[in-house]
Amino acid sequence: MINAGPQNTVTGVAKAHHQPQVWPLYLLHFSVFGLSMLHQPRMSAGWQWDTGNALGLLGFAGLLYLFLAVGSGRRQRLHQWTSYAVAAALAAHVLWLWIPDPTLWHYVSIQAPAYMWAGIAALLCVGATVWLALPAARRGWHRGYAAFQTWHYLLSLSAVVLALWHILGSGFYVSALESYLYAALTILVLAAHRAGFSLPADLPPRHLWAGPGLALAFVVFKHAAAVA
């Protein structure tokens, strides 16, 4: 009889050593949603608006996450599919709020506040970034990979800055302190990206539900606080 105990022990240690560090993913999403509830955690605008705003915060958290999920191979595929989800969340944020309430179309008029135009511009930047990253568009619009990287980064950076402006400009859920903390979080993520920090490429798929899970918890909490 072969004693496989030591071998299994070594294998187990190796697997534990190579377990992906998932805490930055949870910390990032928790920070985006948590910061919005520091000043007035029970503030609610009704389930429709809370859901729409949760979709917007989810999209913003995804934008920040994409700066930490770059690279080649599995990480590139993770980045690509996450970008589709982020674009979908931001589009849903707009449609969820605008379609049921025609009065909100005022916010695409000339008199609309600057932060609303910033939100629209952020969505357009995300759409352009995703589209220009597709192989066919990339070959047609960029002279080489270096040019693609430059424009991809600039468009992504513009989307994050404009989205942050939109969130802080609206002032809903966000106090002055929270505005500074949101700005600090964004700067921290961008600095980590420039320093070469990236999340592991082998994240189990279940961990990618952290963002949507927190968005759902946000809506449930806000609705419960409103009816309490």
Backbone bond lengths (Angstrom), bond angles and torsions (degrees), N, CA, C in turn:
res aa  C-N    CA-C-N  psi(-1)  N-CA   C-N-CA  omega(-1)  CA-C   N-CA-C  phi
1 M - - - 1.473 - - 1.526 109.27 -
2 I 1.333 117.55 131.07 1.452 122.57 -176.92 1.522 109.29 -89.09
3 N 1.306 116.02 130.06 1.457 121.44 177.70 1.528 108.94 -86.93
4 A 1.334 116.31 105.89 1.469 120.70 -177.07 1.518 112.22 -97.53
5 G 1.350 115.64 8.26 1.455 118.53 -176.79 1.511 114.67 -57.65
6 P 1.355 118.95 -55.01 1.466 119.62 -179.41 1.517 113.43 -59.97
7 Q 1.347 116.12 -38.84 1.468 118.66 -179.85 1.515 110.94 -65.04
8 N 1.354 114.78 -42.10 1.459 117.91 178.81 1.523 111.21 -64.59
9 T 1.342 115.38 -34.95 1.462 118.97 178.98 1.511 110.92 -64.53
10 V 1.356 116.35 -44.24 1.456 120.57 179.12 1.519 110.74 -63.44
11 T 1.353 115.70 -42.21 1.460 119.66 179.14 1.527 111.23 -62.00
12 G 1.356 114.35 -41.62 1.457 118.07 179.51 1.507 112.59 -64.28
13 V 1.340 116.56 -40.19 1.460 120.25 177.75 1.523 110.67 -64.09
14 A 1.349 116.33 -41.03 1.461 120.02 179.93 1.519 111.17 -63.91
15 K 1.347 115.59 -41.59 1.460 118.42 178.96 1.529 110.83 -64.94
16 A 1.335 115.87 -41.08 1.458 118.97 179.27 1.515 110.86 -64.69
17 H 1.346 115.37 -36.47 1.457 119.30 -179.37 1.520 111.50 -66.45
18 H 1.346 115.93 -30.03 1.460 119.91 -176.36 1.531 112.42 -98.18
19 Q 1.341 117.55 9.51 1.454 119.26 176.47 1.530 109.33 -63.25
20 P 1.333 117.42 131.12 1.465 119.00 -179.29 1.524 111.60 -65.70
21 Q 1.310 116.19 143.37 1.455 121.67 177.44 1.531 108.41 -83.60
22 V 1.319 115.32 106.34 1.466 119.64 -174.20 1.520 112.49 -96.89
23 W 1.333 118.19 -8.22 1.467 119.07 -175.23 1.527 113.81 -61.01
24 P 1.371 120.50 -34.04 1.470 117.01 178.04 1.528 112.90 -62.43
25 L 1.335 116.40 -33.88 1.464 120.25 178.70 1.523 110.11 -63.19
26 Y 1.331 117.21 -48.20 1.462 120.70 -179.64 1.528 111.14 -67.35
27 L 1.323 116.47 -40.51 1.465 119.98 -179.63 1.523 111.44 -62.27
28 L 1.330 116.56 -40.26 1.459 120.65 -179.34 1.524 110.97 -63.37
29 H 1.323 116.99 -51.23 1.458 119.82 -178.12 1.532 111.57 -67.99
30 F 1.332 116.45 -38.77 1.456 118.91 178.16 1.524 110.85 -63.65
31 S 1.322 116.82 -36.76 1.461 120.69 179.76 1.522 111.16 -64.81
32 V 1.329 116.85 -44.43 1.467 120.25 -178.01 1.523 111.13 -61.61
33 F 1.335 116.78 -43.94 1.460 119.29 -179.78 1.533 111.42 -80.05
34 G 1.327 116.42 -37.64 1.455 119.94 -177.45 1.512 113.13 -66.01
35 L 1.336 117.09 -37.71 1.459 119.93 -179.12 1.518 112.12 -62.08
36 S 1.326 116.74 -29.33 1.465 119.85 -178.05 1.526 112.18 -73.35
37 M 1.337 117.17 -7.70 1.469 119.79 -176.02 1.524 112.43 -120.19
38 L 1.320 117.48 15.55 1.457 119.43 179.67 1.529 112.15 -72.13
39 H 1.323 115.88 -43.96 1.470 120.44 -173.51 1.520 112.09 -81.23
40 Q 1.330 116.57 -53.09 1.465 121.19 -179.51 1.527 108.96 -134.50
41 P 1.320 116.86 80.24 1.470 119.88 -174.67 1.523 113.99 -62.64
42 R 1.315 118.04 -25.10 1.462 120.62 -177.06 1.521 113.03 -92.59
43 M 1.330 117.90 1.05 1.464 120.33 179.22 1.533 110.38 -64.43
44 S 1.312 115.89 130.85 1.455 121.02 -179.89 1.521 109.62 -141.67
45 A 1.333 115.77 147.09 1.460 121.08 177.04 1.526 111.06 -113.94
46 G 1.333 116.01 17.95 1.459 119.48 -175.98 1.515 110.42 97.48
47 W 1.319 116.17 156.82 1.467 119.47 -171.96 1.520 112.40 -63.22
48 Q 1.358 117.44 -33.54 1.471 119.36 -178.96 1.534 110.94 -64.60
49 W 1.327 116.30 -50.29 1.456 120.24 -179.16 1.521 111.83 -69.32
50 D 1.335 116.14 -38.58 1.465 118.35 178.74 1.527 111.21 -63.66
51 T 1.338 116.18 -37.74 1.460 119.49 177.68 1.523 110.90 -67.09
52 G 1.331 116.07 -44.75 1.456 119.20 178.97 1.519 112.31 -61.95
53 N 1.327 116.20 -41.97 1.457 119.32 179.15 1.528 111.60 -69.78
54 A 1.327 117.01 -32.87 1.467 120.02 175.83 1.528 110.53 -63.24
55 L 1.318 116.58 -38.76 1.469 120.26 176.70 1.525 110.70 -63.97
56 G 1.337 116.28 -38.72 1.459 119.80 177.85 1.517 112.30 -65.59
57 L 1.339 117.00 -44.75 1.459 120.63 177.82 1.523 111.23 -64.90
58 L 1.336 116.26 -36.71 1.464 120.18 176.73 1.522 110.57 -62.28
59 G 1.337 116.05 -42.78 1.460 119.55 177.99 1.516 112.15 -63.99
60 F 1.348 116.90 -38.95 1.461 120.27 179.17 1.524 110.85 -66.39
61 A 1.332 116.56 -43.13 1.467 120.01 176.66 1.528 110.47 -60.11
62 G 1.329 115.95 -38.53 1.459 119.67 177.98 1.513 112.68 -65.54
63 L 1.335 116.41 -38.32 1.464 120.01 177.15 1.527 110.71 -60.65
64 L 1.325 116.88 -44.20 1.464 120.25 178.02 1.525 110.84 -65.28
65 Y 1.323 115.85 -41.13 1.468 120.25 -179.88 1.525 111.17 -60.23
66 L 1.327 117.24 -37.31 1.462 120.40 -178.06 1.524 111.90 -62.83
67 F 1.328 117.51 -27.89 1.462 119.69 176.94 1.525 111.80 -70.99
68 L 1.333 116.83 -16.07 1.456 121.17 179.96 1.522 111.92 -108.47
69 A 1.307 117.28 6.41 1.469 121.70 -179.65 1.515 109.14 -127.84
70 V 1.326 116.29 60.15 1.463 121.86 -179.31 1.524 109.22 -116.78
71 G 1.319 114.96 156.42 1.461 119.97 179.85 1.505 110.90 144.83
72 S 1.300 116.02 -159.32 1.464 121.65 -177.29 1.521 109.96 -116.78
73 G 1.309 115.96 173.81 1.459 121.17 176.36 1.520 112.14 65.98
74 R 1.331 115.67 -130.03 1.467 121.28 -177.43 1.521 110.86 -63.47
75 R 1.327 116.73 -35.98 1.461 119.87 179.65 1.528 110.96 -65.24
76 Q 1.322 117.17 -35.96 1.463 120.55 178.29 1.527 110.49 -66.79
77 R 1.328 116.49 -41.66 1.467 119.72 178.59 1.528 110.68 -65.61
78 L 1.342 116.19 -39.90 1.458 120.05 177.17 1.522 110.50 -62.43
79 H 1.318 116.82 -42.41 1.466 122.42 178.18 1.535 110.26 -61.71
80 Q 1.322 116.09 -43.24 1.454 120.68 -177.49 1.525 111.57 -64.13
81 W 1.322 116.60 -50.09 1.460 119.32 -176.95 1.533 111.32 -70.00
82 T 1.318 116.78 -33.69 1.462 119.33 176.14 1.519 110.98 -65.15
83 S 1.326 116.91 -37.30 1.468 119.82 178.91 1.524 110.96 -63.02
84 Y 1.324 117.60 -36.69 1.463 120.00 176.63 1.535 110.06 -63.84
85 A 1.335 116.23 -41.96 1.467 120.24 -179.87 1.525 111.07 -65.75
86 V 1.328 116.76 -39.00 1.467 120.63 178.62 1.524 110.58 -64.23
87 A 1.325 116.49 -45.84 1.464 120.38 178.35 1.526 110.73 -60.04
88 A 1.328 116.51 -40.47 1.465 120.50 179.35 1.529 111.08 -65.77
89 A 1.349 117.22 -41.07 1.467 120.83 179.68 1.524 111.34 -64.10
90 L 1.331 116.76 -41.78 1.462 120.04 -179.35 1.528 111.42 -70.02
91 A 1.332 116.97 -38.80 1.468 119.56 176.16 1.528 110.43 -64.69
92 A 1.344 116.02 -40.33 1.468 119.86 178.00 1.526 111.01 -65.09
93 H 1.328 116.73 -35.96 1.469 121.34 176.79 1.533 110.30 -56.94
94 V 1.313 116.56 -43.83 1.465 121.02 -178.96 1.532 110.74 -70.86
95 L 1.310 116.24 -51.27 1.462 120.36 -175.19 1.519 112.07 -66.73
96 W 1.322 117.22 -37.56 1.462 121.47 -178.54 1.525 111.32 -60.88
97 L 1.331 116.02 -35.44 1.465 119.91 -178.15 1.525 112.76 -88.18
98 W 1.327 116.77 -36.88 1.459 119.73 -173.04 1.520 114.04 -81.96
99 I 1.297 118.24 -39.85 1.472 119.90 -174.23 1.537 111.82 -63.34
100 P 1.358 119.82 -46.55 1.478 117.62 -178.42 1.525 113.46 -75.19
101 D 1.315 118.88 -16.56 1.462 120.92 -173.45 1.529 109.80 -127.47
102 P 1.332 118.12 91.42 1.467 121.51 -177.18 1.525 113.73 -59.73
103 T 1.341 117.64 -23.69 1.461 118.79 -179.29 1.523 111.78 -64.72
104 L 1.307 116.93 -21.23 1.470 119.67 -179.08 1.519 112.31 -71.99
105 W 1.329 117.32 -12.21 1.469 118.71 177.09 1.525 111.11 -67.03
106 H 1.338 115.25 -12.17 1.465 118.88 172.77 1.529 110.66 -57.86
107 Y 1.336 115.99 -29.30 1.460 120.16 -174.84 1.521 113.75 -78.06
108 V 1.326 117.43 2.69 1.470 118.84 171.14 1.530 109.92 -113.83
109 S 1.308 115.84 16.44 1.464 120.08 176.51 1.520 109.43 -90.58
110 I 1.330 115.23 174.05 1.460 120.18 179.05 1.520 111.09 -61.58
111 Q 1.345 116.81 -29.94 1.462 121.08 -177.72 1.520 113.00 -82.03
112 A 1.305 117.69 0.57 1.464 120.54 -177.92 1.525 110.46 -63.37
113 P 1.327 117.41 143.54 1.470 119.72 178.39 1.532 111.28 -64.21
114 A 1.326 115.72 155.97 1.464 120.80 -175.08 1.522 112.05 -61.02
115 Y 1.350 116.64 -34.52 1.467 117.82 -177.59 1.530 112.25 -67.07
116 M 1.347 116.45 -26.57 1.466 118.50 176.17 1.523 110.75 -72.21
117 W 1.321 116.18 -40.87 1.462 118.74 175.43 1.526 110.95 -64.07
118 A 1.338 116.12 -33.41 1.465 119.51 176.32 1.525 110.38 -62.54
119 G 1.333 116.98 -40.56 1.458 120.30 177.67 1.520 112.26 -63.32
120 I 1.344 116.12 -43.61 1.461 120.19 177.83 1.521 110.57 -63.02
121 A 1.344 116.39 -43.24 1.462 120.27 178.76 1.520 111.29 -63.62
122 A 1.348 117.62 -36.68 1.463 120.90 178.05 1.523 110.67 -62.82
123 L 1.343 116.06 -43.25 1.467 119.99 178.64 1.524 110.85 -62.96
124 L 1.323 116.87 -41.47 1.460 120.44 178.59 1.528 110.87 -64.93
125 C 1.320 117.29 -38.38 1.472 120.35 177.56 1.518 111.05 -64.22
126 V 1.327 116.24 -41.34 1.466 119.27 178.28 1.522 110.47 -63.50
127 G 1.346 116.17 -45.13 1.461 119.49 178.76 1.520 111.99 -60.41
128 A 1.344 116.64 -43.75 1.467 120.46 178.92 1.519 111.49 -65.03
129 T 1.335 116.49 -39.31 1.465 120.53 -179.73 1.519 110.83 -63.21
130 V 1.334 116.08 -45.84 1.470 120.09 -179.65 1.519 110.56 -65.27
131 W 1.333 116.81 -45.03 1.464 119.87 -176.83 1.524 111.64 -66.43
132 L 1.326 117.24 -43.98 1.468 120.01 -177.89 1.520 112.70 -72.27
133 A 1.337 117.18 -10.99 1.462 120.18 176.01 1.519 112.33 -88.17
134 L 1.336 116.95 -11.41 1.464 119.46 176.87 1.529 109.30 -66.99
135 P 1.324 117.74 143.07 1.474 120.43 -173.91 1.521 114.44 -52.15
136 A 1.334 117.93 -45.13 1.461 120.26 -177.52 1.529 110.95 -65.29
137 A 1.326 116.91 -45.48 1.461 120.55 179.58 1.529 110.95 -68.15
138 R 1.322 116.69 -37.01 1.462 120.00 -179.50 1.520 110.84 -61.72
139 R 1.317 116.43 -43.53 1.479 119.99 -179.57 1.523 111.22 -68.05
140 G 1.345 117.09 -32.41 1.449 119.56 -176.74 1.519 114.68 -82.07
141 W 1.342 117.00 -26.53 1.462 120.20 -173.22 1.520 114.53 -106.31
142 H 1.312 117.55 -19.84 1.458 119.82 -175.46 1.525 110.59 -116.62
143 R 1.319 115.69 137.68 1.455 120.81 -178.65 1.524 112.36 -73.85
144 G 1.305 117.30 -23.24 1.448 121.80 -179.57 1.515 110.76 -167.95
145 Y 1.334 116.12 177.48 1.458 120.17 -176.43 1.530 111.38 -66.12
146 A 1.333 117.04 -35.47 1.466 120.31 179.56 1.526 110.82 -62.93
147 A 1.324 116.46 -41.66 1.465 120.18 177.93 1.529 110.84 -65.16
148 F 1.329 116.13 -39.82 1.462 119.95 177.32 1.524 110.65 -61.04
149 Q 1.332 116.87 -46.26 1.461 120.40 -179.57 1.527 111.70 -59.79
150 T 1.316 115.71 -42.16 1.464 119.97 -178.83 1.524 111.45 -62.77
151 W 1.339 116.22 -50.88 1.463 119.85 -178.54 1.523 111.63 -68.18
152 H 1.321 117.48 -35.46 1.463 120.93 178.64 1.525 110.08 -63.30
153 Y 1.314 116.00 -42.96 1.460 120.13 179.79 1.530 111.15 -67.55
154 L 1.326 117.57 -44.52 1.457 120.60 -177.73 1.528 111.58 -65.31
155 L 1.318 116.95 -41.12 1.461 119.99 177.71 1.526 110.94 -66.23
156 S 1.330 116.35 -41.30 1.471 120.36 179.29 1.519 110.72 -65.15
157 L 1.316 116.67 -43.58 1.465 120.82 178.20 1.527 110.48 -62.29
158 S 1.327 117.05 -41.68 1.468 121.19 178.12 1.521 110.56 -62.01
159 A 1.328 117.00 -41.10 1.465 120.89 -179.80 1.520 110.72 -62.32
160 V 1.327 117.56 -42.64 1.467 120.91 -179.14 1.529 110.54 -66.48
161 V 1.327 117.14 -46.12 1.469 120.88 -178.53 1.527 110.41 -63.72
162 L 1.322 117.04 -43.76 1.463 120.52 -179.87 1.529 111.24 -67.30
163 A 1.320 116.70 -39.27 1.470 120.09 177.69 1.524 110.79 -64.49
164 L 1.322 116.64 -40.78 1.463 120.23 177.29 1.528 110.23 -62.57
165 W 1.308 117.09 -44.19 1.470 121.93 177.06 1.530 109.80 -57.62
166 H 1.317 116.61 -43.47 1.465 121.45 -179.62 1.529 110.85 -61.91
167 I 1.325 117.08 -44.61 1.468 121.16 -178.40 1.525 110.90 -66.36
168 L 1.319 115.90 -48.61 1.466 119.64 -176.67 1.529 111.48 -72.68
169 G 1.338 116.78 -33.66 1.456 120.11 -179.74 1.516 113.20 -67.59
170 S 1.326 116.02 -35.23 1.463 118.73 -179.82 1.521 110.86 -65.99
171 G 1.330 116.61 -33.73 1.461 120.54 177.48 1.508 114.97 74.21
172 F 1.338 117.61 -1.10 1.461 119.72 -177.98 1.531 108.91 -83.22
173 Y 1.312 117.02 132.49 1.469 125.55 -173.85 1.527 112.11 71.71
174 V 1.332 119.41 -11.15 1.468 121.41 -167.29 1.529 110.28 -118.57
175 S 1.332 115.73 122.84 1.460 121.79 174.08 1.527 108.83 -93.31
176 A 1.330 116.09 -179.13 1.464 120.24 178.97 1.526 110.70 -62.94
177 L 1.340 116.62 -42.12 1.466 120.41 178.93 1.528 110.66 -62.08
178 E 1.312 115.56 -45.50 1.467 119.58 -179.32 1.521 111.19 -64.70
179 S 1.330 117.46 -32.41 1.455 120.69 176.95 1.521 110.79 -61.61
180 Y 1.338 115.76 -45.16 1.467 119.86 178.20 1.534 110.66 -63.12
181 L 1.324 116.71 -39.30 1.464 120.22 -178.66 1.530 111.18 -69.44
182 Y 1.325 117.08 -38.09 1.470 120.07 175.35 1.526 110.53 -62.33
183 A 1.328 115.97 -43.86 1.463 119.85 178.55 1.527 110.68 -62.71
184 A 1.345 116.53 -41.77 1.464 120.46 179.37 1.516 111.28 -64.32
185 L 1.331 117.20 -41.19 1.466 120.94 178.31 1.521 110.67 -61.74
186 T 1.332 116.36 -43.71 1.469 120.37 -179.97 1.524 110.70 -63.21
187 I 1.325 116.45 -45.47 1.465 120.04 179.45 1.527 110.65 -62.69
188 L 1.331 117.12 -39.43 1.460 121.29 179.54 1.532 111.36 -62.14
189 V 1.325 116.52 -44.43 1.463 120.41 179.80 1.521 110.86 -65.01
190 L 1.325 116.78 -44.34 1.462 120.16 179.69 1.529 111.05 -64.94
191 A 1.338 116.74 -37.82 1.460 119.87 177.42 1.526 111.00 -66.86
192 A 1.336 116.87 -38.88 1.459 120.54 177.71 1.524 110.50 -63.38
193 H 1.328 115.69 -39.34 1.468 119.82 177.18 1.517 111.19 -62.13
194 R 1.323 116.79 -45.80 1.467 120.70 -179.45 1.525 111.03 -65.94
195 A 1.339 116.74 -28.46 1.460 120.73 179.25 1.527 112.59 -80.85
196 G 1.335 116.19 -5.43 1.458 120.27 177.12 1.508 115.21 94.05
197 F 1.348 118.02 7.48 1.461 120.26 178.59 1.521 109.95 -73.57
198 S 1.321 116.33 136.92 1.464 120.36 177.44 1.517 109.35 -147.03
199 L 1.315 115.94 149.21 1.450 121.74 176.91 1.520 109.93 -75.21
200 P 1.326 117.93 155.05 1.468 120.12 -178.12 1.516 112.02 -63.44
201 A 1.334 114.85 149.25 1.468 120.15 -178.74 1.513 112.20 -82.06
202 D 1.338 117.16 -17.04 1.465 120.12 -174.24 1.524 112.02 -101.10
203 L 1.333 116.34 36.76 1.457 119.78 176.11 1.528 109.72 -64.02
204 P 1.335 118.64 127.76 1.466 119.86 174.08 1.525 110.21 -58.60
205 P 1.319 117.75 139.47 1.478 120.27 -175.91 1.522 114.06 -54.42
206 R 1.333 117.52 -29.49 1.469 118.82 -177.45 1.521 112.02 -63.00
207 H 1.323 117.13 -27.17 1.464 119.76 -178.99 1.528 111.92 -73.15
208 L 1.318 117.01 -20.54 1.463 120.06 -179.38 1.533 111.48 -73.77
209 W 1.334 116.64 -7.64 1.462 120.47 175.85 1.525 111.65 -85.73
210 A 1.328 116.75 3.63 1.466 119.79 179.64 1.522 111.01 -59.23
211 G 1.324 117.19 -45.94 1.460 121.39 -179.22 1.518 113.04 -63.30
212 P 1.347 118.54 -57.22 1.464 119.20 178.10 1.526 112.70 -58.80
213 G 1.334 116.99 -34.64 1.461 119.82 178.76 1.518 111.91 -63.99
214 L 1.325 116.52 -42.61 1.463 120.24 177.85 1.531 111.52 -68.93
215 A 1.333 116.53 -34.64 1.467 119.61 176.85 1.527 110.39 -62.53
216 L 1.330 116.42 -42.55 1.464 120.30 178.15 1.526 110.51 -65.37
217 A 1.328 116.83 -42.83 1.467 120.20 178.61 1.523 110.86 -62.63
218 F 1.312 116.80 -36.62 1.468 122.02 177.94 1.524 109.96 -60.24
219 V 1.318 117.00 -48.06 1.472 121.17 -178.09 1.531 110.56 -65.45
220 V 1.329 116.43 -44.57 1.463 120.43 -178.99 1.529 110.52 -62.24
221 F 1.322 116.61 -44.45 1.471 120.61 -179.98 1.523 110.92 -62.65
222 K 1.337 116.39 -46.75 1.462 120.07 -178.61 1.524 111.04 -63.20
223 H 1.331 116.69 -40.71 1.472 119.89 -179.64 1.524 110.40 -67.80
224 A 1.345 116.24 -41.54 1.463 119.58 178.89 1.525 110.75 -63.81
225 A 1.344 116.17 -38.26 1.461 119.53 179.26 1.534 111.11 -66.97
226 A 1.319 116.35 -33.43 1.467 120.37 -177.92 1.523 111.80 -71.02
227 V 1.326 117.97 -35.60 1.459 121.12 -175.50 1.540 111.97 -93.50
228 A 1.335 115.59 -8.47 1.482 119.30 -178.96 1.523 111.04 -68.29
